[in-house]
Amino acid sequence: MADNVYRGSCLCGGISFQVHGSPEKVFMCYCQDCVKNSGAPYQVCAKFQNAQLHVETSLNATEGNFVITKTTSGAEKHKRFCTRCGCTLWTIPMTHSGEAVILRAALLDQGLEKLRPEAEFFASSKPSWVKSLDNVKAFDTMPGR
């Protein structure tokens, strides 16, 4: 369904965005970066191409960037966030040369309802009390690593 348009925003609404088309992949991530960033046992993420993302900002909010250099892949991850409310918006993994964005599904309007995870990444780090969804493939780390 290439004509999907998902709309989303940060916590304060200072940065809003649209994503056109379907994600390449939707997954639950248990890596320590996602756990610490979300304050939860996992984060639901959707991978899109950078060209699918269209960002709007208000006068009082700008997009900040925090670079994580210690990663499983060895390649940097650029975390984009709202400088007004501090909400992490998406990650740009440099393993994809900056062409992919990993969006937080919860920031999209009805994103957690519309985008069902199809995989679990870093499932070996999943807390014992968290149960897997039916028909979801689990990977101990990032697939391909």
Secondary structure as a PSIPRED ss2 file (coil, helix, strand):
# PSIPRED VFORMAT (PSIPRED V4.0)

   1 M C   1.000  0.000  0.000
   2 A C   1.000  0.000  0.000
   3 D C   1.000  0.000  0.000
   4 N C   1.000  0.000  0.000
   5 V E   0.000  0.000  1.000
   6 Y E   0.000  0.000  1.000
   7 R E   0.000  0.000  1.000
   8 G E   0.000  0.000  1.000
   9 S E   0.000  0.000  1.000
  10 C C   1.000  0.000  0.000
  11 L C   1.000  0.000  0.000
  12 C C   1.000  0.000  0.000
  13 G C   1.000  0.000  0.000
  14 G C   1.000  0.000  0.000
  15 I E   0.000  0.000  1.000
  16 S E   0.000  0.000  1.000
  17 F E   0.000  0.000  1.000
  18 Q E   0.000  0.000  1.000
  19 V E   0.000  0.000  1.000
  20 H E   0.000  0.000  1.000
  21 G C   1.000  0.000  0.000
  22 S C   1.000  0.000  0.000
  23 P C   1.000  0.000  0.000
  24 E C   1.000  0.000  0.000
  25 K E   0.000  0.000  1.000
  26 V E   0.000  0.000  1.000
  27 F E   0.000  0.000  1.000
  28 M E   0.000  0.000  1.000
  29 C E   0.000  0.000  1.000
  30 Y C   1.000  0.000  0.000
  31 C C   1.000  0.000  0.000
  32 Q H   0.000  1.000  0.000
  33 D H   0.000  1.000  0.000
  34 C H   0.000  1.000  0.000
  35 V H   0.000  1.000  0.000
  36 K H   0.000  1.000  0.000
  37 N H   0.000  1.000  0.000
  38 S H   0.000  1.000  0.000
  39 G C   1.000  0.000  0.000
  40 A C   1.000  0.000  0.000
  41 P C   1.000  0.000  0.000
  42 Y C   1.000  0.000  0.000
  43 Q E   0.000  0.000  1.000
  44 V E   0.000  0.000  1.000
  45 C E   0.000  0.000  1.000
  46 A E   0.000  0.000  1.000
  47 K E   0.000  0.000  1.000
  48 F E   0.000  0.000  1.000
  49 Q E   0.000  0.000  1.000
  50 N H   0.000  1.000  0.000
  51 A H   0.000  1.000  0.000
  52 Q H   0.000  1.000  0.000
  53 L E   0.000  0.000  1.000
  54 H E   0.000  0.000  1.000
  55 V E   0.000  0.000  1.000
  56 E E   0.000  0.000  1.000
  57 T E   0.000  0.000  1.000
  58 S C   1.000  0.000  0.000
  59 L C   1.000  0.000  0.000
  60 N C   1.000  0.000  0.000
  61 A C   1.000  0.000  0.000
  62 T C   1.000  0.000  0.000
  63 E E   0.000  0.000  1.000
  64 G E   0.000  0.000  1.000
  65 N E   0.000  0.000  1.000
  66 F E   0.000  0.000  1.000
  67 V E   0.000  0.000  1.000
  68 I E   0.000  0.000  1.000
  69 T C   1.000  0.000  0.000
  70 K C   1.000  0.000  0.000
  71 T C   1.000  0.000  0.000
  72 T C   1.000  0.000  0.000
  73 S C   1.000  0.000  0.000
  74 G C   1.000  0.000  0.000
  75 A C   1.000  0.000  0.000
  76 E C   1.000  0.000  0.000
  77 K E   0.000  0.000  1.000
  78 H E   0.000  0.000  1.000
  79 K E   0.000  0.000  1.000
  80 R E   0.000  0.000  1.000
  81 F E   0.000  0.000  1.000
  82 C E   0.000  0.000  1.000
  83 T C   1.000  0.000  0.000
  84 R C   1.000  0.000  0.000
  85 C C   1.000  0.000  0.000
  86 G C   1.000  0.000  0.000
  87 C C   1.000  0.000  0.000
  88 T E   0.000  0.000  1.000
  89 L E   0.000  0.000  1.000
  90 W E   0.000  0.000  1.000
  91 T E   0.000  0.000  1.000
  92 I E   0.000  0.000  1.000
  93 P E   0.000  0.000  1.000
  94 M H   0.000  1.000  0.000
  95 T H   0.000  1.000  0.000
  96 H H   0.000  1.000  0.000
  97 S C   1.000  0.000  0.000
  98 G C   1.000  0.000  0.000
  99 E C   1.000  0.000  0.000
 100 A E   0.000  0.000  1.000
 101 V E   0.000  0.000  1.000
 102 I E   0.000  0.000  1.000
 103 L E   0.000  0.000  1.000
 104 R E   0.000  0.000  1.000
 105 A H   0.000  1.000  0.000
 106 A H   0.000  1.000  0.000
 107 L H   0.000  1.000  0.000
 108 L E   0.000  0.000  1.000
 109 D C   1.000  0.000  0.000
 110 Q C   1.000  0.000  0.000
 111 G H   0.000  1.000  0.000
 112 L H   0.000  1.000  0.000
 113 E H   0.000  1.000  0.000
 114 K H   0.000  1.000  0.000
 115 L C   1.000  0.000  0.000
 116 R C   1.000  0.000  0.000
 117 P C   1.000  0.000  0.000
 118 E C   1.000  0.000  0.000
 119 A E   0.000  0.000  1.000
 120 E E   0.000  0.000  1.000
 121 F E   0.000  0.000  1.000
 122 F C   1.000  0.000  0.000
 123 A H   0.000  1.000  0.000
 124 S H   0.000  1.000  0.000
 125 S H   0.000  1.000  0.000
 126 K C   1.000  0.000  0.000
 127 P C   1.000  0.000  0.000
 128 S C   1.000  0.000  0.000
 129 W C   1.000  0.000  0.000
 130 V C   1.000  0.000  0.000
 131 K C   1.000  0.000  0.000
 132 S C   1.000  0.000  0.000
 133 L C   1.000  0.000  0.000
 134 D C   1.000  0.000  0.000
 135 N C   1.000  0.000  0.000
 136 V C   1.000  0.000  0.000
 137 K E   0.000  0.000  1.000
 138 A E   0.000  0.000  1.000
 139 F C   1.000  0.000  0.000
 140 D C   1.000  0.000  0.000
 141 T C   1.000  0.000  0.000
 142 M C   1.000  0.000  0.000
 143 P C   1.000  0.000  0.000
 144 G C   1.000  0.000  0.000
 145 R C   1.000  0.000  0.000
